[in-house]
Amino acid sequence: MSSHTFGLAGIMGWPVAHSRSPLIHNHWIQKYGLTGAYVQLPVAPSKLDIAIPGLAALGFRGCNITLPHKVDALQLMDEVDANARRMGAMNTIVVQPDGSLKGFNNDGFGYIQSLLDAKPDWRADAGPVTVLGAGGAARAVVLSLADRGAKEIRLLNRSPEKAQALADEFGAPVKALPWSERHAALADVALLVNTTSQGMHGQPDLDLKLDALPRHALVSDVIYVPLETPLLIAARQRGNPTVNGLGMLLNQARPAFHAWFGVMPEITPELRQAIEATL
């Protein structure tokens, strides 16, 4: 892709005004001296089947897909990457040279890379993993951890049938446990992940006692508003290493930007500060 032609990308969701993605991608467009823009694309669910096929006609190189469209958009692709198909959700569209649309999911890549950024010697097979939640983020996290060699993933969700459905679908190493066992399910784990919305601004705190959690266990939250959720504050106070959701957000953006603009961008302290200033 020539850097002289205007490159257009964006984020499609409903709503999208809260998204930090325009800040990230426009920072990179400027940093690498590219001509282009990354815009908000607020699209109501009833208009999704008109909006997505229109991307190529409008000159878009692609876009990110966020809630509530991450599952429904799959049906509108000409081709779906194997990873996105397994996750049953997508977060990125890349318009191909012939105008066809290919769907990807970079959330799992973003999540794993955020752990490695925080702890370069992190390994998925270091011990059991406990994951809270069974929504789209949980799917990406669980599949990526399994791919990286996690031997035991304990999955707990307030509505147990959702956790059980994921365990049935993914098979070993995933096993669903009842929500009432969440405190005990922290014993001997190497990684604890919150993928629920509990602890997010305006949501109740996550109801979880950390007493059984080993002190060396890494505690990760996919939430990034606020950067320090009550879970992460409690974990850090007892000496656990922690990772917030900002790294996942920043890292999932990199392969998308590369696909659209032909440059693999870097995550600099300057970019992190720019995002943190808005949180």
BAGU-456615 format. One record per residue (C-alpha): x negated, y, z negated; residue in one letter. Coordinates in steps of 0.001 Angstrom, whole numbers, plus 500000, padded with zeros to 6 digits. Layout:
% residues N
atom x=X&y=Y&z=Z&code=A
...
This chain:
% residues 279
atom x=500000&y=500000&z=500000&code=M
atom x=498567&y=503352&z=500953&code=S
atom x=498183&y=505733&z=498056&code=S
atom x=499161&y=508572&z=500436&code=H
atom x=502750&y=507423&z=500933&code=T
atom x=505176&y=508414&z=498214&code=F
atom x=505749&y=505461&z=495895&code=G
atom x=509127&y=505253&z=494211&code=L
atom x=509998&y=502965&z=491293&code=A
atom x=512267&y=503178&z=488274&code=G
atom x=514162&y=501505&z=485479&code=I
atom x=517685&y=500224&z=485971&code=M
atom x=519895&y=499673&z=482948&code=G
atom x=522956&y=500955&z=481108&code=W
atom x=522012&y=503086&z=479247&code=P
atom x=518400&y=503932&z=480178&code=V
atom x=517923&y=507383&z=478629&code=A
atom x=516099&y=505873&z=475610&code=H
atom x=513545&y=504009&z=477740&code=S
atom x=509843&y=504871&z=477360&code=R
atom x=509030&y=503246&z=480725&code=S
atom x=509171&y=506515&z=482747&code=P
atom x=506596&y=508018&z=480378&code=L
atom x=504283&y=505002&z=480804&code=I
atom x=504463&y=504726&z=484598&code=H
atom x=504373&y=508454&z=485333&code=N
atom x=501306&y=508716&z=483053&code=H
atom x=499586&y=506085&z=485203&code=W
atom x=500707&y=507639&z=488506&code=I
atom x=499045&y=510874&z=487383&code=Q
atom x=495971&y=509182&z=485876&code=K
atom x=495177&y=507266&z=489082&code=Y
atom x=495924&y=510184&z=491412&code=G
atom x=498832&y=508463&z=493172&code=L
atom x=501749&y=510225&z=494835&code=T
atom x=505035&y=508920&z=493551&code=G
atom x=507545&y=508894&z=490744&code=A
atom x=509195&y=506518&z=488305&code=Y
atom x=512793&y=507489&z=487585&code=V
atom x=515759&y=506515&z=485438&code=Q
atom x=518430&y=504506&z=487262&code=L
atom x=521518&y=504374&z=485042&code=P
atom x=523719&y=501740&z=486687&code=V
atom x=526951&y=500453&z=485158&code=A
atom x=527392&y=496658&z=485278&code=P
atom x=530273&y=496992&z=487771&code=S
atom x=527929&y=498763&z=490236&code=K
atom x=524941&y=496400&z=489921&code=L
atom x=525766&y=494426&z=493070&code=D
atom x=525729&y=497665&z=495119&code=I
atom x=522728&y=499296&z=493459&code=A
atom x=520189&y=496453&z=493670&code=I
atom x=520566&y=495708&z=497398&code=P
atom x=520224&y=499475&z=497996&code=G
atom x=516687&y=499656&z=496559&code=L
atom x=514903&y=498882&z=499830&code=A
atom x=517095&y=501260&z=501845&code=A
atom x=516298&y=504060&z=499386&code=L
atom x=512564&y=503492&z=499815&code=G
atom x=511931&y=501986&z=496375&code=F
atom x=508927&y=499682&z=495953&code=R
atom x=510853&y=498074&z=493125&code=G
atom x=512127&y=498715&z=489629&code=C
atom x=512286&y=497413&z=486106&code=N
atom x=515514&y=495824&z=484926&code=I
atom x=516622&y=496288&z=481338&code=T
atom x=519725&y=495568&z=479259&code=L
atom x=522397&y=494614&z=480107&code=P
atom x=521270&y=493523&z=483596&code=H
atom x=518341&y=491140&z=482933&code=K
atom x=520394&y=487987&z=483585&code=V
atom x=522925&y=489209&z=486178&code=D
atom x=520203&y=490679&z=488414&code=A
atom x=518833&y=487162&z=489051&code=L
atom x=521810&y=486357&z=491311&code=Q
atom x=521021&y=489367&z=493533&code=L
atom x=517407&y=488412&z=494357&code=M
atom x=516242&y=486849&z=497629&code=D
atom x=513541&y=485047&z=495664&code=E
atom x=512928&y=484509&z=491937&code=V
atom x=509512&y=483826&z=490428&code=D
atom x=509330&y=480427&z=488680&code=A
atom x=508620&y=482045&z=485311&code=N
atom x=511675&y=484320&z=485523&code=A
atom x=513823&y=481366&z=486546&code=R
atom x=512701&y=479358&z=483498&code=R
atom x=513305&y=482342&z=481222&code=M
atom x=516780&y=482779&z=482699&code=G
atom x=516192&y=486530&z=482795&code=A
atom x=514107&y=489045&z=484721&code=M
atom x=512653&y=492473&z=484058&code=N
atom x=510994&y=493470&z=487338&code=T
atom x=511998&y=493667&z=491010&code=I
atom x=509343&y=493979&z=493692&code=V
atom x=510530&y=494975&z=497174&code=V
atom x=508619&y=492777&z=499630&code=Q
atom x=507101&y=494108&z=502884&code=P
atom x=510100&y=492738&z=504845&code=D
atom x=512556&y=494505&z=502508&code=G
atom x=513594&y=491365&z=500632&code=S
atom x=513741&y=491415&z=496830&code=L
atom x=511723&y=489231&z=494476&code=K
atom x=512451&y=489024&z=490744&code=G
atom x=509828&y=488588&z=488027&code=F
atom x=509737&y=488464&z=484232&code=N
atom x=506623&y=490047&z=482703&code=N
atom x=507927&y=490102&z=479119&code=D
atom x=506161&y=486882&z=478120&code=G
atom x=502861&y=488066&z=479601&code=F
atom x=503298&y=491367&z=477763&code=G
atom x=504015&y=489633&z=474473&code=Y
atom x=501026&y=487255&z=474578&code=I
atom x=498678&y=490042&z=475667&code=Q
atom x=499860&y=492237&z=472767&code=S
atom x=498812&y=489482&z=470330&code=L
atom x=495422&y=489094&z=472026&code=L
atom x=494877&y=492876&z=471984&code=D
atom x=495495&y=492885&z=468221&code=A
atom x=493608&y=489671&z=467497&code=K
atom x=491261&y=488593&z=470335&code=P
atom x=490667&y=485157&z=468769&code=D
atom x=494421&y=484427&z=468447&code=W
atom x=495478&y=480937&z=469516&code=R
atom x=499010&y=479622&z=469986&code=A
atom x=498008&y=476202&z=468606&code=D
atom x=496585&y=477577&z=465318&code=A
atom x=499642&y=476367&z=463414&code=G
atom x=503440&y=476342&z=463380&code=P
atom x=505323&y=479404&z=464673&code=V
atom x=508620&y=480720&z=463321&code=T
atom x=510757&y=482787&z=465710&code=V
atom x=513851&y=484675&z=464535&code=L
atom x=516543&y=485372&z=467129&code=G
atom x=517723&y=483548&z=470241&code=A
atom x=518389&y=486305&z=472791&code=G
atom x=516485&y=487341&z=475915&code=G
atom x=513354&y=488443&z=474048&code=A
atom x=513282&y=485159&z=472139&code=A
atom x=513430&y=483201&z=475412&code=R
atom x=510410&y=485060&z=476785&code=A
atom x=508462&y=484720&z=473522&code=V
atom x=509248&y=481029&z=472952&code=V
atom x=508481&y=479929&z=476515&code=L
atom x=505221&y=481880&z=476573&code=S
atom x=504089&y=480460&z=473234&code=L
atom x=504926&y=476932&z=474411&code=A
atom x=502980&y=477522&z=477651&code=D
atom x=499992&y=478687&z=475592&code=R
atom x=499992&y=475436&z=473612&code=G
atom x=502105&y=476078&z=470494&code=A
atom x=502784&y=472663&z=468972&code=K
atom x=505731&y=473537&z=466710&code=E
atom x=508149&y=476438&z=467160&code=I
atom x=510854&y=476827&z=464515&code=R
atom x=513761&y=478799&z=465943&code=L
atom x=516333&y=480418&z=463663&code=L
atom x=519305&y=482559&z=464621&code=N
atom x=522283&y=483911&z=462704&code=R
atom x=524632&y=482080&z=465092&code=S
atom x=523013&y=478618&z=464977&code=P
atom x=524557&y=477323&z=468213&code=E
atom x=522482&y=479802&z=470243&code=K
atom x=519256&y=478586&z=468644&code=A
atom x=520305&y=474964&z=469175&code=Q
atom x=521115&y=475636&z=472843&code=A
atom x=517628&y=477072&z=473385&code=L
atom x=515996&y=474137&z=471583&code=A
atom x=517999&y=471709&z=473732&code=D
atom x=517045&y=473551&z=476905&code=E
atom x=513319&y=473954&z=476190&code=F
atom x=512797&y=470663&z=474340&code=G
atom x=509696&y=469950&z=472249&code=A
atom x=507941&y=471870&z=470667&code=P
atom x=511061&y=473964&z=469900&code=V
atom x=513338&y=472954&z=467046&code=K
atom x=516326&y=474885&z=465759&code=A
atom x=516788&y=475329&z=462015&code=L
atom x=519776&y=476823&z=460155&code=P
atom x=519549&y=480539&z=459313&code=W
atom x=519894&y=479655&z=455609&code=S
atom x=516436&y=477999&z=455807&code=E
atom x=514670&y=481107&z=457149&code=R
atom x=512752&y=481863&z=453935&code=H
atom x=511461&y=478276&z=453599&code=A
atom x=510681&y=478096&z=457342&code=A
atom x=507746&y=480487&z=456769&code=L
atom x=505709&y=477896&z=454846&code=A
atom x=502377&y=477014&z=456544&code=D
atom x=503052&y=479093&z=459710&code=V
atom x=500285&y=480863&z=461653&code=A
atom x=502695&y=483283&z=463388&code=L
atom x=506043&y=484827&z=462494&code=L
atom x=507989&y=486651&z=465223&code=V
atom x=511111&y=488799&z=464849&code=N
atom x=513006&y=489126&z=468133&code=T
atom x=516290&y=490225&z=466492&code=T
atom x=517437&y=493858&z=466392&code=S
atom x=517353&y=493850&z=462572&code=Q
atom x=514904&y=496510&z=461397&code=G
atom x=515457&y=498723&z=464441&code=M
atom x=516531&y=502350&z=463889&code=H
atom x=520206&y=502360&z=462936&code=G
atom x=520264&y=498602&z=462236&code=Q
atom x=520137&y=496835&z=458866&code=P
atom x=516745&y=495570&z=457680&code=D
atom x=515821&y=491979&z=458382&code=L
atom x=516881&y=489909&z=455371&code=D
atom x=513766&y=487788&z=454931&code=L
atom x=511670&y=486927&z=451866&code=K
atom x=507993&y=486530&z=452747&code=L
atom x=506998&y=484610&z=449588&code=D
atom x=506272&y=481332&z=451415&code=A
atom x=504328&y=482999&z=454260&code=L
atom x=500562&y=482291&z=454265&code=P
atom x=498458&y=485468&z=453843&code=R
atom x=496548&y=484862&z=457076&code=H
atom x=499696&y=484479&z=459225&code=A
atom x=500131&y=487042&z=461991&code=L
atom x=503467&y=488874&z=461728&code=V
atom x=504891&y=490309&z=464918&code=S
atom x=508000&y=492327&z=465706&code=D
atom x=509172&y=493025&z=469256&code=V
atom x=510856&y=496234&z=468016&code=I
atom x=508951&y=499479&z=468669&code=Y
atom x=511505&y=502022&z=467363&code=V
atom x=510352&y=502444&z=464629&code=P
atom x=506753&y=501353&z=465181&code=L
atom x=506577&y=500095&z=461598&code=E
atom x=509694&y=498075&z=460831&code=T
atom x=510467&y=497158&z=457216&code=P
atom x=509278&y=493616&z=458051&code=L
atom x=505864&y=494852&z=459218&code=L
atom x=505499&y=497183&z=456224&code=I
atom x=506300&y=494326&z=453803&code=A
atom x=503893&y=491980&z=455630&code=A
atom x=501051&y=494490&z=455635&code=R
atom x=501538&y=495260&z=451934&code=Q
atom x=500915&y=491596&z=451105&code=R
atom x=497833&y=491467&z=453337&code=G
atom x=499144&y=489919&z=456564&code=N
atom x=497869&y=491172&z=459939&code=P
atom x=500723&y=492740&z=461943&code=T
atom x=501584&y=493552&z=465569&code=V
atom x=504399&y=495945&z=466535&code=N
atom x=506440&y=495864&z=469740&code=G
atom x=504635&y=498699&z=471521&code=L
atom x=501906&y=496399&z=472858&code=G
atom x=504489&y=494157&z=474516&code=M
atom x=506162&y=497162&z=476140&code=L
atom x=502844&y=498542&z=477445&code=L
atom x=501469&y=495202&z=478622&code=N
atom x=504603&y=494074&z=480489&code=Q
atom x=504412&y=497337&z=482458&code=A
atom x=500939&y=496594&z=483871&code=R
atom x=501696&y=493788&z=486386&code=P
atom x=504783&y=495694&z=487586&code=A
atom x=502785&y=498874&z=488208&code=F
atom x=500137&y=496805&z=489998&code=H
atom x=502755&y=495226&z=492275&code=A
atom x=504287&y=498602&z=493173&code=W
atom x=501269&y=500899&z=493351&code=F
atom x=498322&y=498571&z=494030&code=G
atom x=496365&y=499513&z=490872&code=V
atom x=496097&y=497413&z=487675&code=M
atom x=496413&y=500178&z=485048&code=P
atom x=494695&y=500357&z=481677&code=E
atom x=496272&y=500919&z=478289&code=I
atom x=494281&y=503793&z=476800&code=T
atom x=494495&y=505342&z=473314&code=P
atom x=495736&y=508482&z=475105&code=E
atom x=498724&y=506581&z=476542&code=L
atom x=499520&y=504949&z=473191&code=R
atom x=499450&y=508398&z=471506&code=Q
atom x=501756&y=509843&z=474181&code=A
atom x=504312&y=507080&z=473539&code=I
atom x=503945&y=507167&z=469758&code=E
atom x=504645&y=510919&z=469799&code=A
atom x=508152&y=510151&z=471152&code=T
atom x=509026&y=507448&z=468609&code=L
